Amino acid sequence: MPALSLTKKDFVLETFAAGGPGGQHQNTTNTAVRIRHPASGAVGESREYRSQHQNRVAALHRLVETKQFQVWKDKQLWGQKEPPEVRVERDMDPSNLLIMAKEDGKWKIID
């Protein structure tokens, strides 16, 4: 499997006061975390923990699980060089298809 390396420079980290229920601690400290990955457009956010570190870990997990990040990651790893429409068109070319039908209880190739 090809390797993919990401560093802190690949992400934008934002901290902010979580607000809402939870008392004064939540409203006055920047424990909530939002992490963005500009290359994929994926965002992960967490504000449920009192610890900024725990929120950072949760936000990163959420970002990595997003569909946007997964698609970006797959493109990076497997090097998709053509648009999906072109690939589908090529794969659906009649020369790449095998069409079969059942005749007299046996499968036969149809030309």
Secondary structure, 3 states (H helix, E strand, C coil): CCCCCCCHHHCEEEEECCCCCCCHHHHHCCCEEEEEECCCCEEEEECCCCCHHHHHHHHHHHHHHCHHHHHHHHHHHHCCCCCHHHHHHHHCCHHHCCCEEEECCEEEECC
